[in-house]
Amino acid sequence: MKWTDSREIAIALADTHPDVDPKSINFVDLMKWVMALEGFNDDPKHCGERILEAIQMCWMDEAE
């Protein structure tokens, strides 16, 4: 997975952290959690606020 795989990352996060409200997570923790996902292999330098927002929005969609 790469940073641009927002939907795939969101699904993995929902599976890995089922009890977490995606609206409540801060971007620092979100970035750490994404980098810890199995199959994630992208450079942390390629991540920014817009990418994290996109991941968070997809995760919120998955949670609904």
CHARMM-style PDB file with segment names, atoms N, HN, CA, C and O in Angstrom:
ATOM      1  N   MET     1       0.839  -1.180   0.000  1.00  0.00      PROA
ATOM      2  CA  MET     1       0.000   0.000   0.000  1.00  0.00      PROA
ATOM      3  C   MET     1       0.883   1.242   0.000  1.00  0.00      PROA
ATOM      4  O   MET     1       1.980   1.267   0.559  1.00  0.00      PROA
ATOM      5  N   LYS     2       0.361   2.248  -0.641  1.00  0.00      PROA
ATOM      6  HN  LYS     2      -0.530   2.228  -1.095  1.00  0.00      PROA
ATOM      7  CA  LYS     2       1.021   3.551  -0.687  1.00  0.00      PROA
ATOM      8  C   LYS     2       0.090   4.592  -0.053  1.00  0.00      PROA
ATOM      9  O   LYS     2      -1.089   4.319   0.173  1.00  0.00      PROA
ATOM     10  N   TRP     3       0.617   5.771   0.228  1.00  0.00      PROA
ATOM     11  HN  TRP     3       1.575   5.993   0.045  1.00  0.00      PROA
ATOM     12  CA  TRP     3      -0.179   6.840   0.835  1.00  0.00      PROA
ATOM     13  C   TRP     3      -1.416   7.172   0.011  1.00  0.00      PROA
ATOM     14  O   TRP     3      -2.436   7.581   0.565  1.00  0.00      PROA
ATOM     15  N   THR     4      -1.337   7.004  -1.283  1.00  0.00      PROA
ATOM     16  HN  THR     4      -0.508   6.671  -1.733  1.00  0.00      PROA
ATOM     17  CA  THR     4      -2.452   7.369  -2.149  1.00  0.00      PROA
ATOM     18  C   THR     4      -3.566   6.325  -2.181  1.00  0.00      PROA
ATOM     19  O   THR     4      -4.600   6.548  -2.811  1.00  0.00      PROA
ATOM     20  N   ASP     5      -3.373   5.208  -1.524  1.00  0.00      PROA
ATOM     21  HN  ASP     5      -2.534   5.027  -1.012  1.00  0.00      PROA
ATOM     22  CA  ASP     5      -4.390   4.154  -1.463  1.00  0.00      PROA
ATOM     23  C   ASP     5      -5.352   4.390  -0.292  1.00  0.00      PROA
ATOM     24  O   ASP     5      -5.515   3.535   0.579  1.00  0.00      PROA
ATOM     25  N   SER     6      -5.974   5.550  -0.294  1.00  0.00      PROA
ATOM     26  HN  SER     6      -5.842   6.244  -1.001  1.00  0.00      PROA
ATOM     27  CA  SER     6      -6.791   5.984   0.851  1.00  0.00      PROA
ATOM     28  C   SER     6      -7.863   4.985   1.241  1.00  0.00      PROA
ATOM     29  O   SER     6      -8.009   4.665   2.421  1.00  0.00      PROA
ATOM     30  N   ARG     7      -8.616   4.486   0.269  1.00  0.00      PROA
ATOM     31  HN  ARG     7      -8.497   4.746  -0.689  1.00  0.00      PROA
ATOM     32  CA  ARG     7      -9.723   3.569   0.574  1.00  0.00      PROA
ATOM     33  C   ARG     7      -9.189   2.254   1.149  1.00  0.00      PROA
ATOM     34  O   ARG     7      -9.723   1.743   2.133  1.00  0.00      PROA
ATOM     35  N   GLU     8      -8.155   1.718   0.544  1.00  0.00      PROA
ATOM     36  HN  GLU     8      -7.721   2.133  -0.256  1.00  0.00      PROA
ATOM     37  CA  GLU     8      -7.562   0.465   1.026  1.00  0.00      PROA
ATOM     38  C   GLU     8      -6.998   0.639   2.443  1.00  0.00      PROA
ATOM     39  O   GLU     8      -7.153  -0.240   3.291  1.00  0.00      PROA
ATOM     40  N   ILE     9      -6.356   1.762   2.685  1.00  0.00      PROA
ATOM     41  HN  ILE     9      -6.230   2.476   1.996  1.00  0.00      PROA
ATOM     42  CA  ILE     9      -5.817   2.056   4.022  1.00  0.00      PROA
ATOM     43  C   ILE     9      -6.957   2.179   5.025  1.00  0.00      PROA
ATOM     44  O   ILE     9      -6.874   1.647   6.132  1.00  0.00      PROA
ATOM     45  N   ALA    10      -8.020   2.878   4.640  1.00  0.00      PROA
ATOM     46  HN  ALA    10      -8.088   3.310   3.741  1.00  0.00      PROA
ATOM     47  CA  ALA    10      -9.159   3.072   5.543  1.00  0.00      PROA
ATOM     48  C   ALA    10      -9.787   1.733   5.935  1.00  0.00      PROA
ATOM     49  O   ALA    10     -10.146   1.528   7.095  1.00  0.00      PROA
ATOM     50  N   ILE    11      -9.917   0.830   4.970  1.00  0.00      PROA
ATOM     51  HN  ILE    11      -9.625   0.997   4.028  1.00  0.00      PROA
ATOM     52  CA  ILE    11     -10.480  -0.493   5.264  1.00  0.00      PROA
ATOM     53  C   ILE    11      -9.581  -1.254   6.233  1.00  0.00      PROA
ATOM     54  O   ILE    11     -10.062  -1.893   7.169  1.00  0.00      PROA
ATOM     55  N   ALA    12      -8.279  -1.179   6.004  1.00  0.00      PROA
ATOM     56  HN  ALA    12      -7.888  -0.660   5.244  1.00  0.00      PROA
ATOM     57  CA  ALA    12      -7.325  -1.853   6.893  1.00  0.00      PROA
ATOM     58  C   ALA    12      -7.366  -1.252   8.293  1.00  0.00      PROA
ATOM     59  O   ALA    12      -7.296  -1.981   9.282  1.00  0.00      PROA
ATOM     60  N   LEU    13      -7.479   0.063   8.384  1.00  0.00      PROA
ATOM     61  HN  LEU    13      -7.536   0.655   7.580  1.00  0.00      PROA
ATOM     62  CA  LEU    13      -7.553   0.714   9.692  1.00  0.00      PROA
ATOM     63  C   LEU    13      -8.840   0.333  10.421  1.00  0.00      PROA
ATOM     64  O   LEU    13      -8.823   0.091  11.628  1.00  0.00      PROA
ATOM     65  N   ALA    14      -9.942   0.279   9.700  1.00  0.00      PROA
ATOM     66  HN  ALA    14      -9.956   0.476   8.719  1.00  0.00      PROA
ATOM     67  CA  ALA    14     -11.219  -0.116  10.304  1.00  0.00      PROA
ATOM     68  C   ALA    14     -11.148  -1.539  10.841  1.00  0.00      PROA
ATOM     69  O   ALA    14     -11.709  -1.842  11.894  1.00  0.00      PROA
ATOM     70  N   ASP    15     -10.455  -2.412  10.112  1.00  0.00      PROA
ATOM     71  HN  ASP    15      -9.999  -2.166   9.256  1.00  0.00      PROA
ATOM     72  CA  ASP    15     -10.294  -3.802  10.566  1.00  0.00      PROA
ATOM     73  C   ASP    15      -9.342  -3.899  11.751  1.00  0.00      PROA
ATOM     74  O   ASP    15      -9.562  -4.690  12.667  1.00  0.00      PROA
ATOM     75  N   THR    16      -8.285  -3.092  11.729  1.00  0.00      PROA
ATOM     76  HN  THR    16      -8.106  -2.449  10.985  1.00  0.00      PROA
ATOM     77  CA  THR    16      -7.256  -3.146  12.774  1.00  0.00      PROA
ATOM     78  C   THR    16      -7.680  -2.446  14.060  1.00  0.00      PROA
ATOM     79  O   THR    16      -7.301  -2.861  15.155  1.00  0.00      PROA
ATOM     80  N   HSD    17      -8.467  -1.384  13.921  1.00  0.00      PROA
ATOM     81  HN  HSD    17      -8.775  -1.047  13.031  1.00  0.00      PROA
ATOM     82  CA  HSD    17      -8.896  -0.581  15.074  1.00  0.00      PROA
ATOM     83  C   HSD    17     -10.420  -0.421  15.057  1.00  0.00      PROA
ATOM     84  O   HSD    17     -10.925   0.686  14.868  1.00  0.00      PROA
ATOM     85  N   PRO    18     -11.156  -1.530  15.254  1.00  0.00      PROA
ATOM     86  CA  PRO    18     -12.620  -1.477  15.107  1.00  0.00      PROA
ATOM     87  C   PRO    18     -13.334  -0.619  16.155  1.00  0.00      PROA
ATOM     88  O   PRO    18     -14.451  -0.161  15.913  1.00  0.00      PROA
ATOM     89  N   ASP    19     -12.720  -0.397  17.296  1.00  0.00      PROA
ATOM     90  HN  ASP    19     -11.813  -0.769  17.493  1.00  0.00      PROA
ATOM     91  CA  ASP    19     -13.379   0.354  18.368  1.00  0.00      PROA
ATOM     92  C   ASP    19     -13.025   1.835  18.367  1.00  0.00      PROA
ATOM     93  O   ASP    19     -13.430   2.565  19.272  1.00  0.00      PROA
ATOM     94  N   VAL    20     -12.271   2.292  17.361  1.00  0.00      PROA
ATOM     95  HN  VAL    20     -11.942   1.699  16.626  1.00  0.00      PROA
ATOM     96  CA  VAL    20     -11.824   3.680  17.316  1.00  0.00      PROA
ATOM     97  C   VAL    20     -12.749   4.499  16.421  1.00  0.00      PROA
ATOM     98  O   VAL    20     -13.075   4.092  15.305  1.00  0.00      PROA
ATOM     99  N   ASP    21     -13.160   5.646  16.922  1.00  0.00      PROA
ATOM    100  HN  ASP    21     -12.895   5.976  17.828  1.00  0.00      PROA
ATOM    101  CA  ASP    21     -13.927   6.597  16.109  1.00  0.00      PROA
ATOM    102  C   ASP    21     -12.921   7.370  15.255  1.00  0.00      PROA
ATOM    103  O   ASP    21     -12.083   8.087  15.801  1.00  0.00      PROA
ATOM    104  N   PRO    22     -12.985   7.239  13.938  1.00  0.00      PROA
ATOM    105  CA  PRO    22     -11.984   7.890  13.088  1.00  0.00      PROA
ATOM    106  C   PRO    22     -11.957   9.413  13.227  1.00  0.00      PROA
ATOM    107  O   PRO    22     -10.958  10.051  12.894  1.00  0.00      PROA
ATOM    108  N   LYS    23     -13.054   9.996  13.718  1.00  0.00      PROA
ATOM    109  HN  LYS    23     -13.866   9.478  13.989  1.00  0.00      PROA
ATOM    110  CA  LYS    23     -13.080  11.451  13.920  1.00  0.00      PROA
ATOM    111  C   LYS    23     -12.234  11.867  15.121  1.00  0.00      PROA
ATOM    112  O   LYS    23     -11.845  13.029  15.243  1.00  0.00      PROA
ATOM    113  N   SER    24     -11.956  10.915  16.002  1.00  0.00      PROA
ATOM    114  HN  SER    24     -12.273   9.972  15.904  1.00  0.00      PROA
ATOM    115  CA  SER    24     -11.273  11.259  17.251  1.00  0.00      PROA
ATOM    116  C   SER    24      -9.753  11.121  17.184  1.00  0.00      PROA
ATOM    117  O   SER    24      -9.058  11.507  18.124  1.00  0.00      PROA
ATOM    118  N   ILE    25      -9.237  10.584  16.100  1.00  0.00      PROA
ATOM    119  HN  ILE    25      -9.801  10.271  15.337  1.00  0.00      PROA
ATOM    120  CA  ILE    25      -7.785  10.343  16.033  1.00  0.00      PROA
ATOM    121  C   ILE    25      -7.065  11.572  15.472  1.00  0.00      PROA
ATOM    122  O   ILE    25      -7.532  12.218  14.534  1.00  0.00      PROA
ATOM    123  N   ASN    26      -5.919  11.870  16.073  1.00  0.00      PROA
ATOM    124  HN  ASN    26      -5.539  11.345  16.835  1.00  0.00      PROA
ATOM    125  CA  ASN    26      -5.126  12.989  15.555  1.00  0.00      PROA
ATOM    126  C   ASN    26      -4.223  12.492  14.432  1.00  0.00      PROA
ATOM    127  O   ASN    26      -3.992  11.292  14.282  1.00  0.00      PROA
ATOM    128  N   PHE    27      -3.718  13.443  13.644  1.00  0.00      PROA
ATOM    129  HN  PHE    27      -3.906  14.417  13.766  1.00  0.00      PROA
ATOM    130  CA  PHE    27      -2.952  13.067  12.458  1.00  0.00      PROA
ATOM    131  C   PHE    27      -1.619  12.407  12.791  1.00  0.00      PROA
ATOM    132  O   PHE    27      -1.131  11.591  12.009  1.00  0.00      PROA
ATOM    133  N   VAL    28      -1.029  12.735  13.918  1.00  0.00      PROA
ATOM    134  HN  VAL    28      -1.426  13.398  14.553  1.00  0.00      PROA
ATOM    135  CA  VAL    28       0.237  12.103  14.307  1.00  0.00      PROA
ATOM    136  C   VAL    28       0.011  10.612  14.536  1.00  0.00      PROA
ATOM    137  O   VAL    28       0.770   9.779  14.038  1.00  0.00      PROA
ATOM    138  N   ASP    29      -1.033  10.279  15.290  1.00  0.00      PROA
ATOM    139  HN  ASP    29      -1.649  10.955  15.694  1.00  0.00      PROA
ATOM    140  CA  ASP    29      -1.344   8.869  15.541  1.00  0.00      PROA
ATOM    141  C   ASP    29      -1.801   8.175  14.263  1.00  0.00      PROA
ATOM    142  O   ASP    29      -1.435   7.027  14.014  1.00  0.00      PROA
ATOM    143  N   LEU    30      -2.591   8.861  13.459  1.00  0.00      PROA
ATOM    144  HN  LEU    30      -2.888   9.795  13.661  1.00  0.00      PROA
ATOM    145  CA  LEU    30      -3.064   8.274  12.212  1.00  0.00      PROA
ATOM    146  C   LEU    30      -1.890   7.891  11.319  1.00  0.00      PROA
ATOM    147  O   LEU    30      -1.876   6.807  10.736  1.00  0.00      PROA
ATOM    148  N   MET    31      -0.930   8.759  11.215  1.00  0.00      PROA
ATOM    149  HN  MET    31      -0.941   9.640  11.689  1.00  0.00      PROA
ATOM    150  CA  MET    31       0.251   8.481  10.393  1.00  0.00      PROA
ATOM    151  C   MET    31       1.004   7.261  10.916  1.00  0.00      PROA
ATOM    152  O   MET    31       1.423   6.406  10.135  1.00  0.00      PROA
ATOM    153  N   LYS    32       1.177   7.179  12.235  1.00  0.00      PROA
ATOM    154  HN  LYS    32       0.837   7.873  12.869  1.00  0.00      PROA
ATOM    155  CA  LYS    32       1.857   6.026  12.842  1.00  0.00      PROA
ATOM    156  C   LYS    32       1.091   4.737  12.574  1.00  0.00      PROA
ATOM    157  O   LYS    32       1.688   3.713  12.242  1.00  0.00      PROA
ATOM    158  N   TRP    33      -0.228   4.787  12.716  1.00  0.00      PROA
ATOM    159  HN  TRP    33      -0.713   5.619  12.985  1.00  0.00      PROA
ATOM    160  CA  TRP    33      -1.047   3.593  12.517  1.00  0.00      PROA
ATOM    161  C   TRP    33      -0.980   3.131  11.071  1.00  0.00      PROA
ATOM    162  O   TRP    33      -0.901   1.932  10.804  1.00  0.00      PROA
ATOM    163  N   VAL    34      -1.012   4.080  10.127  1.00  0.00      PROA
ATOM    164  HN  VAL    34      -1.077   5.054  10.344  1.00  0.00      PROA
ATOM    165  CA  VAL    34      -0.931   3.714   8.715  1.00  0.00      PROA
ATOM    166  C   VAL    34       0.413   3.046   8.427  1.00  0.00      PROA
ATOM    167  O   VAL    34       0.466   2.014   7.759  1.00  0.00      PROA
ATOM    168  N   MET    35       1.492   3.635   8.931  1.00  0.00      PROA
ATOM    169  HN  MET    35       1.448   4.474   9.474  1.00  0.00      PROA
ATOM    170  CA  MET    35       2.822   3.078   8.675  1.00  0.00      PROA
ATOM    171  C   MET    35       2.993   1.705   9.311  1.00  0.00      PROA
ATOM    172  O   MET    35       3.834   0.922   8.869  1.00  0.00      PROA
ATOM    173  N   ALA    36       2.207   1.401  10.344  1.00  0.00      PROA
ATOM    174  HN  ALA    36       1.524   2.037  10.703  1.00  0.00      PROA
ATOM    175  CA  ALA    36       2.295   0.109  11.019  1.00  0.00      PROA
ATOM    176  C   ALA    36       1.450  -0.976  10.345  1.00  0.00      PROA
ATOM    177  O   ALA    36       1.554  -2.149  10.703  1.00  0.00      PROA
ATOM    178  N   LEU    37       0.618  -0.597   9.377  1.00  0.00      PROA
ATOM    179  HN  LEU    37       0.533   0.356   9.086  1.00  0.00      PROA
ATOM    180  CA  LEU    37      -0.238  -1.576   8.716  1.00  0.00      PROA
ATOM    181  C   LEU    37       0.594  -2.585   7.922  1.00  0.00      PROA
ATOM    182  O   LEU    37       1.588  -2.239   7.284  1.00  0.00      PROA
ATOM    183  N   GLU    38       0.155  -3.839   7.985  1.00  0.00      PROA
ATOM    184  HN  GLU    38      -0.653  -4.120   8.504  1.00  0.00      PROA
ATOM    185  CA  GLU    38       0.809  -4.870   7.192  1.00  0.00      PROA
ATOM    186  C   GLU    38       0.575  -4.564   5.711  1.00  0.00      PROA
ATOM    187  O   GLU    38      -0.554  -4.304   5.295  1.00  0.00      PROA
ATOM    188  N   GLY    39       1.616  -4.594   4.945  1.00  0.00      PROA
ATOM    189  HN  GLY    39       2.534  -4.805   5.282  1.00  0.00      PROA
ATOM    190  CA  GLY    39       1.508  -4.317   3.526  1.00  0.00      PROA
ATOM    191  C   GLY    39       1.751  -2.870   3.154  1.00  0.00      PROA
ATOM    192  O   GLY    39       1.824  -2.538   1.971  1.00  0.00      PROA
ATOM    193  N   PHE    40       1.879  -2.000   4.150  1.00  0.00      PROA
ATOM    194  HN  PHE    40       1.819  -2.270   5.111  1.00  0.00      PROA
ATOM    195  CA  PHE    40       2.165  -0.594   3.843  1.00  0.00      PROA
ATOM    196  C   PHE    40       3.667  -0.436   3.660  1.00  0.00      PROA
ATOM    197  O   PHE    40       4.454  -0.859   4.507  1.00  0.00      PROA
ATOM    198  N   ASN    41       4.057   0.175   2.550  1.00  0.00      PROA
ATOM    199  HN  ASN    41       3.419   0.519   1.862  1.00  0.00      PROA
ATOM    200  CA  ASN    41       5.490   0.311   2.280  1.00  0.00      PROA
ATOM    201  C   ASN    41       5.790   1.579   1.475  1.00  0.00      PROA
ATOM    202  O   ASN    41       6.347   1.514   0.379  1.00  0.00      PROA
ATOM    203  N   ASP    42       5.415   2.718   2.028  1.00  0.00      PROA
ATOM    204  HN  ASP    42       4.963   2.770   2.918  1.00  0.00      PROA
ATOM    205  CA  ASP    42       5.691   3.982   1.340  1.00  0.00      PROA
ATOM    206  C   ASP    42       6.545   4.863   2.246  1.00  0.00      PROA
ATOM    207  O   ASP    42       6.630   4.644   3.455  1.00  0.00      PROA
ATOM    208  N   ASP    43       7.161   5.839   1.648  1.00  0.00      PROA
ATOM    209  HN  ASP    43       7.092   6.017   0.666  1.00  0.00      PROA
ATOM    210  CA  ASP    43       8.056   6.757   2.347  1.00  0.00      PROA
ATOM    211  C   ASP    43       7.237   7.741   3.195  1.00  0.00      PROA
ATOM    212  O   ASP    43       6.330   8.389   2.672  1.00  0.00      PROA
ATOM    213  N   PRO    44       7.543   7.863   4.493  1.00  0.00      PROA
ATOM    214  CA  PRO    44       6.827   8.818   5.347  1.00  0.00      PROA
ATOM    215  C   PRO    44       6.910  10.253   4.826  1.00  0.00      PROA
ATOM    216  O   PRO    44       6.033  11.066   5.116  1.00  0.00      PROA
ATOM    217  N   LYS    45       7.934  10.563   4.076  1.00  0.00      PROA
ATOM    218  HN  LYS    45       8.647   9.902   3.841  1.00  0.00      PROA
ATOM    219  CA  LYS    45       8.097  11.918   3.546  1.00  0.00      PROA
ATOM    220  C   LYS    45       7.048  12.246   2.489  1.00  0.00      PROA
ATOM    221  O   LYS    45       6.832  13.415   2.171  1.00  0.00      PROA
ATOM    222  N   HSD    46       6.392  11.218   1.941  1.00  0.00      PROA
ATOM    223  HN  HSD    46       6.566  10.268   2.200  1.00  0.00      PROA
ATOM    224  CA  HSD    46       5.366  11.438   0.928  1.00  0.00      PROA
ATOM    225  C   HSD    46       4.001  11.722   1.542  1.00  0.00      PROA
ATOM    226  O   HSD    46       3.025  11.921   0.818  1.00  0.00      PROA
ATOM    227  N   CYS    47       3.924  11.741   2.855  1.00  0.00      PROA
ATOM    228  HN  CYS    47       4.717  11.578   3.444  1.00  0.00      PROA
ATOM    229  CA  CYS    47       2.662  11.961   3.548  1.00  0.00      PROA
ATOM    230  C   CYS    47       2.524  13.437   3.928  1.00  0.00      PROA
ATOM    231  O   CYS    47       3.494  14.095   4.305  1.00  0.00      PROA
ATOM    232  N   GLY    48       1.305  13.928   3.818  1.00  0.00      PROA
ATOM    233  HN  GLY    48       0.518  13.393   3.511  1.00  0.00      PROA
ATOM    234  CA  GLY    48       1.012  15.291   4.229  1.00  0.00      PROA
ATOM    235  C   GLY    48      -0.389  15.368   4.796  1.00  0.00      PROA
ATOM    236  O   GLY    48      -1.101  14.366   4.865  1.00  0.00      PROA
ATOM    237  N   GLU    49      -0.777  16.562   5.201  1.00  0.00      PROA
ATOM    238  HN  GLU    49      -0.199  17.376   5.145  1.00  0.00      PROA
ATOM    239  CA  GLU    49      -2.078  16.754   5.827  1.00  0.00      PROA
ATOM    240  C   GLU    49      -3.231  16.366   4.892  1.00  0.00      PROA
ATOM    241  O   GLU    49      -4.213  15.772   5.338  1.00  0.00      PROA
ATOM    242  N   ARG    50      -3.119  16.692   3.624  1.00  0.00      PROA
ATOM    243  HN  ARG    50      -2.321  17.174   3.263  1.00  0.00      PROA
ATOM    244  CA  ARG    50      -4.193  16.347   2.677  1.00  0.00      PROA
ATOM    245  C   ARG    50      -4.368  14.842   2.546  1.00  0.00      PROA
ATOM    246  O   ARG    50      -5.493  14.349   2.462  1.00  0.00      PROA
ATOM    247  N   ILE    51      -3.275  14.123   2.527  1.00  0.00      PROA
ATOM    248  HN  ILE    51      -2.361  14.524   2.595  1.00  0.00      PROA
ATOM    249  CA  ILE    51      -3.345  12.666   2.419  1.00  0.00      PROA
ATOM    250  C   ILE    51      -3.992  12.084   3.672  1.00  0.00      PROA
ATOM    251  O   ILE    51      -4.846  11.203   3.577  1.00  0.00      PROA
ATOM    252  N   LEU    52      -3.592  12.570   4.837  1.00  0.00      PROA
ATOM    253  HN  LEU    52      -2.898  13.285   4.914  1.00  0.00      PROA
ATOM    254  CA  LEU    52      -4.176  12.074   6.081  1.00  0.00      PROA
ATOM    255  C   LEU    52      -5.659  12.418   6.168  1.00  0.00      PROA
ATOM    256  O   LEU    52      -6.454  11.618   6.663  1.00  0.00      PROA
ATOM    257  N   GLU    53      -6.035  13.598   5.692  1.00  0.00      PROA
ATOM    258  HN  GLU    53      -5.390  14.248   5.289  1.00  0.00      PROA
ATOM    259  CA  GLU    53      -7.455  13.973   5.661  1.00  0.00      PROA
ATOM    260  C   GLU    53      -8.239  13.020   4.755  1.00  0.00      PROA
ATOM    261  O   GLU    53      -9.340  12.594   5.103  1.00  0.00      PROA
ATOM    262  N   ALA    54      -7.676  12.693   3.606  1.00  0.00      PROA
ATOM    263  HN  ALA    54      -6.782  13.039   3.323  1.00  0.00      PROA
ATOM    264  CA  ALA    54      -8.347  11.778   2.678  1.00  0.00      PROA
ATOM    265  C   ALA    54      -8.522  10.399   3.304  1.00  0.00      PROA
ATOM    266  O   ALA    54      -9.578   9.779   3.171  1.00  0.00      PROA
ATOM    267  N   ILE    55      -7.488   9.925   3.984  1.00  0.00      PROA
ATOM    268  HN  ILE    55      -6.630  10.428   4.092  1.00  0.00      PROA
ATOM    269  CA  ILE    55      -7.569   8.623   4.661  1.00  0.00      PROA
ATOM    270  C   ILE    55      -8.639   8.669   5.748  1.00  0.00      PROA
ATOM    271  O   ILE    55      -9.454   7.754   5.868  1.00  0.00      PROA
ATOM    272  N   GLN    56      -8.628   9.739   6.537  1.00  0.00      PROA
ATOM    273  HN  GLN    56      -7.966  10.482   6.440  1.00  0.00      PROA
ATOM    274  CA  GLN    56      -9.602   9.879   7.622  1.00  0.00      PROA
ATOM    275  C   GLN    56     -11.031   9.928   7.067  1.00  0.00      PROA
ATOM    276  O   GLN    56     -11.930   9.311   7.638  1.00  0.00      PROA
ATOM    277  N   MET    57     -11.249  10.643   5.975  1.00  0.00      PROA
ATOM    278  HN  MET    57     -10.518  11.144   5.511  1.00  0.00      PROA
ATOM    279  CA  MET    57     -12.574  10.730   5.378  1.00  0.00      PROA
ATOM    280  C   MET    57     -13.036   9.355   4.881  1.00  0.00      PROA
ATOM    281  O   MET    57     -14.191   8.978   5.081  1.00  0.00      PROA
ATOM    282  N   CYS    58     -12.148   8.618   4.242  1.00  0.00      PROA
ATOM    283  HN  CYS    58     -11.210   8.925   4.079  1.00  0.00      PROA
ATOM    284  CA  CYS    58     -12.498   7.259   3.792  1.00  0.00      PROA
ATOM    285  C   CYS    58     -12.801   6.360   4.969  1.00  0.00      PROA
ATOM    286  O   CYS    58     -13.721   5.544   4.911  1.00  0.00      PROA
ATOM    287  N   TRP    59     -12.040   6.502   6.029  1.00  0.00      PROA
ATOM    288  HN  TRP    59     -11.292   7.165   6.076  1.00  0.00      PROA
ATOM    289  CA  TRP    59     -12.269   5.683   7.230  1.00  0.00      PROA
ATOM    290  C   TRP    59     -13.635   6.017   7.833  1.00  0.00      PROA
ATOM    291  O   TRP    59     -14.357   5.120   8.267  1.00  0.00      PROA
ATOM    292  N   MET    60     -13.987   7.294   7.860  1.00  0.00      PROA
ATOM    293  HN  MET    60     -13.399   8.023   7.507  1.00  0.00      PROA
ATOM    294  CA  MET    60     -15.304   7.697   8.387  1.00  0.00      PROA
ATOM    295  C   MET    60     -16.418   7.092   7.521  1.00  0.00      PROA
ATOM    296  O   MET    60     -17.446   6.663   8.044  1.00  0.00      PROA
ATOM    297  N   ASP    61     -16.216   7.059   6.203  1.00  0.00      PROA
ATOM    298  HN  ASP    61     -15.381   7.408   5.778  1.00  0.00      PROA
ATOM    299  CA  ASP    61     -17.197   6.417   5.314  1.00  0.00      PROA
ATOM    300  C   ASP    61     -17.329   4.936   5.623  1.00  0.00      PROA
ATOM    301  O   ASP    61     -18.435   4.396   5.645  1.00  0.00      PROA
ATOM    302  N   GLU    62     -16.204   4.282   5.861  1.00  0.00      PROA
ATOM    303  HN  GLU    62     -15.306   4.721   5.842  1.00  0.00      PROA
ATOM    304  CA  GLU    62     -16.209   2.855   6.184  1.00  0.00      PROA
ATOM    305  C   GLU    62     -16.921   2.600   7.516  1.00  0.00      PROA
ATOM    306  O   GLU    62     -17.585   1.576   7.677  1.00  0.00      PROA
ATOM    307  N   ALA    63     -16.788   3.513   8.456  1.00  0.00      PROA
ATOM    308  HN  ALA    63     -16.249   4.345   8.325  1.00  0.00      PROA
ATOM    309  CA  ALA    63     -17.370   3.336   9.793  1.00  0.00      PROA
ATOM    310  C   ALA    63     -18.886   3.482   9.777  1.00  0.00      PROA
ATOM    311  O   ALA    63     -19.562   2.991  10.681  1.00  0.00      PROA
ATOM    312  N   GLU    64     -19.425   4.145   8.772  1.00  0.00      PROA
ATOM    313  HN  GLU    64     -18.876   4.544   8.038  1.00  0.00      PROA
ATOM    314  CA  GLU    64     -20.882   4.371   8.728  1.00  0.00      PROA
ATOM    315  C   GLU    64     -21.668   3.189   8.292  1.00  0.00      PROA
ATOM    316  OT1 GLU    64     -22.895   3.258   8.215  1.00  0.00      PROA
TER     317      GLU     64
END
